[in-house]
Amino acid sequence: MTAELIDGVQMSLAVRAEVAQRTAALRAAGIQPGLAVLLVGEDSASHVYVRKKVKACEEVGVRSILEQHDASISEEALLARVKAFNQDEAIHGILVQLPLPAHIDPQTVIKAISPAKDVDGFHIVNAGALLTGTEGFSPCTPTGCMRMLDAIGYELRGKHAVVLGRSNIVGKPMAIMLLSRGATVTICHRATPDIGVVTRQADIVVAAAGKARLLRGDMIKPGAVIIDVGMNRTEAGLCGDVDFESAKAVAGWITPVPGGVGPMTIAMLLANTVTSAEQIALVQKSSTQVPAS
Ligand SMILES: Nc1nc2c(c(=O)[nH]1)N[C@@H](CN(C=O)c1ccc(C(=O)N[C@@H](CCC(=O)O)C(=O)O)cc1)CN2
């Protein structure tokens, strides 16, 4: 068997086209969606991702402000910048690119972002909304993975989904999203003794462990859907958490790296930013409406 490729580039273009239409409608109503991006330090991968985000904004008509800070910026100074963007009416989304330097606590910084502008969906208010199935912003990478599963018409109800990795930005929210769609979910992590025993039972594996080529073909149930969130820079170049060549010989569907989940992450960020602008516009409109006498 050779797996069918899930093309994240094509899917992200479809999402971007929708976002561009919504942006055009907002602009016609006098609202220019705006995203503030805070980048701290010299992590080269972060610079690549942020450049992609800024370019994507430009392409769909979202205004972006990129603020770059030296790695030595204090936590207080960074918090002050976040708070300034919270107050800025031209800004509808705020994101702080992760990882941050070791002297800055990411949770403290994320907590300072207004939940209404938290287009990364990392704030505890939005994490709680996801957990309880109420309205809020969902993290971009797992939301992008769900869109990919939907795009191939995959029915999750009754399936066994295995998530590799338990990070706050991918593993945990991914598990909640799969669970809320009726899948039986297992999370494997560093302390799981033998992940192959678990993954061989899975109908879907989402690999987000941050370990190059962790999931090999011999650990996959024939016909399973394999979503690779990994973004590992090795001597051989960029590779995912899945050993693509051996996995594609066994799986039913598979995402490539690059060109899989990454572009969908950026597309979902654009979608969240435009949603935020639409919501803020709605609130502003209702607060300026004069009640009928
Ligand atoms: N504030 C945030 N920080 C981080 C997030 C996030 O969602 N919000 N996620 C990751 C990195 N990330 C987004 O920021 C991200 C990673 C990869 C890609 C992407 O398009 N990858 C390309 C390949 C790029 C390359 O050549 O290196 C692909 O897969 O095709 C986009 C976004 C951690 N930090």
The ligand as an SDF file (V2000), in Angstrom:
LIG
                    3D

 34 36  0  0  0  0  0  0  0  0999 V2000
    3.1940   31.7970   19.0370 N   0  0  0  0  0  0  0  0  0  0  0  0
    3.3880   30.6240   18.4560 C   0  0  0  0  0  0  0  0  0  0  0  0
    4.6020   30.0420   18.4910 N   0  0  0  0  0  0  0  0  0  0  0  0
    4.7860   28.8330   17.8930 C   0  0  0  0  0  0  0  0  0  0  0  0
    3.7190   28.1930   17.2200 C   0  0  0  0  0  0  0  0  0  0  0  0
    2.4530   28.8200   17.2120 C   0  0  0  0  0  0  0  0  0  0  0  0
    1.4480   28.2920   16.6620 O   0  0  0  0  0  0  0  0  0  0  0  0
    2.3350   30.0270   17.8280 N   0  0  0  0  0  0  0  0  0  0  0  0
    3.9340   27.0140   16.5260 N   0  0  0  0  0  0  0  0  0  0  0  0
    5.2830   26.5750   16.2440 C   0  0  0  0  0  0  0  0  0  0  0  0
    5.9120   27.1380   14.9930 C   0  0  0  0  0  0  0  0  0  0  0  0
    5.0240   27.6070   13.9210 N   0  0  0  0  0  0  0  0  0  0  0  0
    4.2510   28.6940   14.1420 C   0  0  0  0  0  0  0  0  0  0  0  0
    4.6180   29.6340   14.7460 O   0  0  0  0  0  0  0  0  0  0  0  0
    5.1430   27.1260   12.5800 C   0  0  0  0  0  0  0  0  0  0  0  0
    5.9410   26.0590   12.2550 C   0  0  0  0  0  0  0  0  0  0  0  0
    6.0980   25.6660   10.9200 C   0  0  0  0  0  0  0  0  0  0  0  0
    5.4520   26.3480    9.9140 C   0  0  0  0  0  0  0  0  0  0  0  0
    5.6420   26.0090    8.4690 C   0  0  0  0  0  0  0  0  0  0  0  0
    4.9950   26.5930    7.6200 O   0  0  0  0  0  0  0  0  0  0  0  0
    6.5460   25.1100    8.1590 N   0  0  0  0  0  0  0  0  0  0  0  0
    6.8860   24.8010    6.7670 C   0  0  0  0  0  0  0  0  0  0  0  0
    8.3940   24.5950    6.6670 C   0  0  0  0  0  0  0  0  0  0  0  0
    9.1480   25.8030    7.0810 C   0  0  0  0  0  0  0  0  0  0  0  0
   10.6380   25.6450    6.9720 C   0  0  0  0  0  0  0  0  0  0  0  0
   11.1320   25.5850    5.8620 O   0  0  0  0  0  0  0  0  0  0  0  0
   11.2880   25.6020    8.0140 O   0  0  0  0  0  0  0  0  0  0  0  0
    6.1640   23.5480    6.3170 C   0  0  0  0  0  0  0  0  0  0  0  0
    5.8570   22.6900    7.1590 O   0  0  0  0  0  0  0  0  0  0  0  0
    5.9190   23.4460    5.1260 O   0  0  0  0  0  0  0  0  0  0  0  0
    4.6320   27.4010   10.2400 C   0  0  0  0  0  0  0  0  0  0  0  0
    4.4810   27.7870   11.5600 C   0  0  0  0  0  0  0  0  0  0  0  0
    6.2070   26.9250   17.4140 C   0  0  0  0  0  0  0  0  0  0  0  0
    5.9940   28.2480   17.8880 N   0  0  0  0  0  0  0  0  0  0  0  0
  1  2  1  0
  2  3  2  0
  2  8  1  0
  3  4  1  0
  4  5  2  0
  4 34  1  0
  5  6  1  0
  5  9  1  0
  6  7  2  0
  6  8  1  0
  9 10  1  0
 10 11  1  0
 10 33  1  0
 11 12  1  0
 12 13  1  0
 12 15  1  0
 13 14  2  0
 15 16  1  0
 15 32  2  0
 16 17  2  0
 17 18  1  0
 18 19  1  0
 18 31  2  0
 19 20  2  0
 19 21  1  0
 21 22  1  0
 22 23  1  0
 22 28  1  0
 23 24  1  0
 24 25  1  0
 25 26  2  0
 25 27  1  0
 28 29  2  0
 28 30  1  0
 31 32  1  0
 33 34  1  0
M  END
$$$$
